[in-house]
């Protein structure tokens, strides 16, 4: 009887371990999708290859690439209101 209980416990632990390993292998969703067409994109792309939506632009102050949706450059802090002035 004890042997049967130990076998059932071992089987349950083996199944739980398999589920945990499978969960660890899943590819996490990074949220890198085109804001226009929702196709998965690479974070470094300047333009969506599917719909041609502009994704990144060069900061006029430091000339580093930033997302078009950002109000301020994450590298130098240059904002859109400064450029308009």
C-alpha positions in Angstrom: 0.0 0.0 0.0 2.8 2.4 0.9 4.6 1.5 -2.3 1.5 2.3 -4.4 1.2 5.7 -2.6 4.9 6.4 -3.3 4.5 5.5 -6.9 1.5 7.8 -7.3 3.3 10.7 -5.6 6.4 10.2 -7.8 4.1 10.2 -10.9 2.4 13.4 -9.8 5.8 15.1 -9.1 7.1 14.0 -12.6 4.0 15.4 -14.2 4.3 18.7 -12.3 8.0 19.0 -13.3 7.1 18.4 -16.9 4.5 21.2 -16.8 7.0 23.6 -15.2 9.6 22.8 -17.8 7.1 23.3 -20.7 6.1 26.7 -19.2 9.8 27.7 -19.1 10.2 26.9 -22.8 7.4 29.1 -23.9 8.5 32.2 -25.9 7.6 35.3 -23.9 5.6 37.9 -25.7 7.7 41.0 -26.0 5.0 43.4 -27.2 7.0 44.4 -30.3 4.1 44.9 -32.7 3.5 47.5 -35.3 1.1 50.1 -33.9 -0.6 50.2 -37.3 -1.1 46.6 -38.4 -0.1 44.7 -35.2 2.3 42.4 -37.1 5.2 41.2 -35.0 8.3 43.4 -35.6 11.9 43.7 -34.5 12.6 46.5 -32.1 15.4 47.9 -34.3 13.3 48.2 -37.5 12.8 51.7 -38.8 9.7 50.9 -40.9 7.2 48.0 -40.7 7.9 45.8 -43.6 4.2 44.8 -43.8 2.4 48.2 -43.9 5.3 50.7 -44.3 4.4 52.5 -41.0 7.4 54.5 -39.7 8.5 53.1 -36.4 11.7 54.9 -35.5 13.2 58.2 -36.2 16.6 59.9 -35.6 16.7 62.4 -32.8 17.6 65.8 -34.3 19.8 66.6 -31.2 21.9 63.5 -30.6 21.0 61.6 -33.8 20.3 58.3 -32.0 17.3 56.3 -33.1 14.2 56.6 -31.0 10.6 55.3 -31.3 8.3 57.7 -33.2 5.8 57.4 -30.4 8.2 58.8 -27.8 7.7 62.4 -26.9 11.3 62.8 -25.7 14.5 61.2 -26.8 15.5 58.5 -24.2 19.2 59.3 -24.7 19.4 63.2 -24.5 15.9 64.2 -23.4 15.2 66.3 -26.5 11.5 66.8 -26.7 9.1 67.6 -29.6 8.2 71.0 -28.2 11.9 72.1 -28.4 12.1 71.1 -32.0 9.0 73.1 -32.9 10.5 76.2 -31.3 
